[in-house]
Amino acid sequence: MTQNERRIFLIRELLTEQKYTDIEIPSSKQEQEKLLRSLFNIRMPAPISDSFLRIQDAYLRERIKERGITDFSESETFKNNIFLWQGDITLLKCDAIVNAANSQLLGCFYPCHSCIDNAIHTFAGVQLRASCAELMKKQGHEEKTGGAKITPAFNLPCKYVLHTVGPIVGSRLTKDDISKLSSCYRSCLELAEQNNVNSIAFCCISTGEFHFPNREAAETAVKTVKEYKKETDSEMKVIFNVFKDKDHEIYRKLLGADKKA
C-alpha cells in the first residue's frame, strides 16, 4: 500500500468505528492528515484489529521518516553527558523521551492540539493510549504530581516514553511547585535507570499549558539532573529538548559554563 492508501484506510476504519457516517474524507493530503490526527486524538483506549495496527504502524513510521529523524548524538554537547537539542521530540532517536502528561496519563483528547502530549500519542499510535490505560487500571488511581510511569514508544524513534505529571502553577510560583517539578525529573531518572535506559530526553515539563515560568523551570531541571548525576555517579546521557527559541537561549546560558570544547 502507498502512504495515501494507508491514510485513507485508517481514516475510513476510524470513522466507521466512531460512527461518523456523515463525514466526507477531504481530497487534499494536508486535510486528510489533520482529520486522521483528530481521529487518533479523540479515540478512547479500546481493542482494535491486527490489520489496522499493521497498516497504522507502517504509515506512522513512514511519516516520521519523512519528517526527519535526528540522533541525539548530533545535539550540542556539554560536560557530564548532558546535551541540548532544539526540535520536535517525536523525531529524536534516543533510548527514552519524557512526556509532560496529565494525571490520567491517557494523552490529550483535544483534536490536533499543539501540546507535546498530543504529538507523542499521535505519532506513537493508538497502542500508547491503550498501554497507559492498562497501567492506570492496575494502579487504581490517577498519577500523582511528580511521579512517573514508563511504556514502550511503539512507532516513535525512541524505545520508551516516560510519562510524568508536572505541577500546574497558579497565580504565583511556590516552593511546592519547584519541589514537585524537581520530583518529575528525579522520578524519571530513577525509573530510567531501573529500565537500563542509557539516554533520556526531557521536554520542558510544566511550561506552556501548566504555566511554570520558563527560566525557573529550566533552572530546576538543570539543578536536579546535575545533583542526581553527582549523587549516583550516573553515566546516563541526558538531553534537554526544547522547542521554542526562548527556551533554547535559557538552557544555553545555564549550561554555558559546562560547554565542551
N, C-alpha and C positions, 0 to 999 in steps of 0.2 A: 504493500500500500504506500502511496505517496503521503507526504505530510498533509496535503489538502484533504485527501480521502480519510486519513485518520481523524483529522479535526472534525469533519462533517459527521463521521461515525460517532465520535464521542458526544458531540452536541445532540445528535438525534437520540442517543441512548439516554442521556441525562434529561432531555425534555420529556421523553416518554416516561421515565421513572418518576419524574416530579409532576407529571400530568399537565404540562404546559402545552396543550394541544393547539392553542391559538397563536403561538409564537412562530414566526417565519424565520428561517435561517438567513442572515444577511448575505449579500453577494460578495462583499469585499472581505479580503483576508483580515484586515485590521478589526473590522466589526465582528467577524467570526471569533477572533482571538479574545476579544472583550467579552463576548457572550459566553464562551467556554469558561473563561476565568470566573465570571459571575456564577455560573452553574456549579463550578467546583466550590466556590466560596460559600454558597448557601446550602450545600448538600450536608445533611446530618450524617454522622457515622453509622454505616449500615453495610451489610454484606453486598457484594457486587460480583458479577460473573468474572471468571478467569479470562474470557475473551476481552472484556472491557479493560481489565488490568494490563493484559499483554499489549493491547493497542495504545492505551494511555501511556504506559512506560516507554514504549518506542517513540511516541510523539513527544513526550516531555524531555527525554534525553536528547533527541534531535534538536528541540527548541533551545535547550540550554547550550548545546554545542554551537548552534548558530549564533547565539548571543555572545559567546566567547568566554571560555573558562580560563581563570588565572590561577597558577600555582602560588601558594603563599610564599614560596622561596623568592619570588620576584618582588616581594614587598620591601619597603625601606627597613633597614636592619639597625637595631640598637643593641647595646650590651645585654648580657644575661638572657639571651634567646628571646628578646622582645622585638616585635615587628609592628609596623604601621602600614595599613593599606586602605586606600580610598576607592570605594566601588560597591557594587551590588553583592551582598554576602551570599546570595544564592548561586553565584558564579565562582566562588572561591573554593579551590581544591586544597583541603587540609583534612585532618582526622575528624574534627568536630567543629560545628558552628553553634553559637548561642542565640536562642530566640528569646526576644522580650515578649513573654506570654502573658495571657490573662489568667486569673486564678482557676478557671475551669480547664485550662490547658487544651482547649479544643480549637484554637485558631480564631481568626477574625471572620465573622459571618457577613460583614458588610461588603457587598459586591465591588470588586476592584479597588478597595481601599488602599491607600499608599503606605500603610504601616508594614513593618518588617514581618510581623506575624502572618499577615495576609500573603505576602510574597513567598515566604518559606513554605506555608501549607499549599499554596498554589502549585509551585514547581516541584515539591516533593511528591505530590499526588494524593489521591484520596486515602491511601493507606496510612498516612501520617495522622490524620484526624482519628481514624479508627484505632490506631495504636495508642494515642493519647487517651481516648475514651476508655480503653481497656485498663490503662494504668489508673485512671480516676475511679473506675468501678471497683478495682481491687482496693484502692486506698480508702474509699468510702467518704471522702470529703474533699473540698477544694484545696488546691496547693497553697500553702502559707506564703506570705511575702518573705522573700529572702531565701526560699527553698529552691530546689531544682530537681528535674527528672531527666532521664536520658531515653532516647528512642533511636531506632535506625533512621537514616536520612533518605532511604528509598531512592528516588531518582535524582537527588542533588549530587554534586560532585564530591561532597564530603561523605564520611562514613556514618556519622552520628549527628543528631541535633540534641542539644541540651536546652531544656525549656526552663526559664526562671521567671519568677514573678517579682517585678520591681515595685518599689513604693510609689504611690500616687501622691504628689506634693500638693498641699492645699494653698492657702493664701501666703504662707511663708515656709521656707525650708527649715526643718528642725534637726536636732541631733539624732532623733529616732529615724528620720528619713535617711540620713547619712549612714547610720548603723545598718539599716535594712538593705541599703544598696550595696554596702560592703559585703554583707552576708550573701547577696546574689553572686558576687564574683568568687567568694571563697567556696560557697556550696558547689558551684560549677567546677572549680579547680579540683576540689576533693573528689567529686563524682567522676571527673575525667580521669584522674589518677587511678581510681578504683577500676576503671574500664580500660586501662592501658592506652589511653589517648596520648599521643606524642605531640600533637599540635592542635591548638584550640583558638578559634577566632571569636572575639567578643564584639557584639554590636554596642551601640551607645545606650545601654539599658536605662529605661525610665525617662529619657529625654523625649521631647516631642509630645505625644499624647498624654504622658504621665507627668509632664510639667517640671521635671527635675532640671534645674539650671545647668546648662551645658558645661561651663567651666568647673563647677563644683562636682558634677558627675564624673568628669574626666579625672579630676584630682583624686577622687575617691577610688576610681578604677585603677589608676596607676599605683597609688599608695598600697592598695590591698594586694595587687599582684606582686609588687616588689617585696612586701612583707611576707607573703606566702612563700615566695621563692627563697627568701633568706632563711625562714624558719624551717623549711622542709628540704632544702638543697635540691629542689625540683629542677630538672633539666627540660621540663615541658616547654615547648615553643608556644608563646602567647602572642597572638596577633590582635591588635586593636583595629577593628574595622570601623571606618567612618564613611558616611555618605556625603555629608554637607561640607563645603569648604570651611565653614566656621569651625567645625569640629576638628578638621584636619589641621588647621592652624593652631588650635588649642593643644592638641596632642603633640605636635611637633615641638612646641615650646616646652611642654612638660618633660619630654623625653630628650630634648636637645643636648643636655649635658652628657647623655649616655650614647650619643651618636658614634657609630663605628666609623673608622677612617676608611 
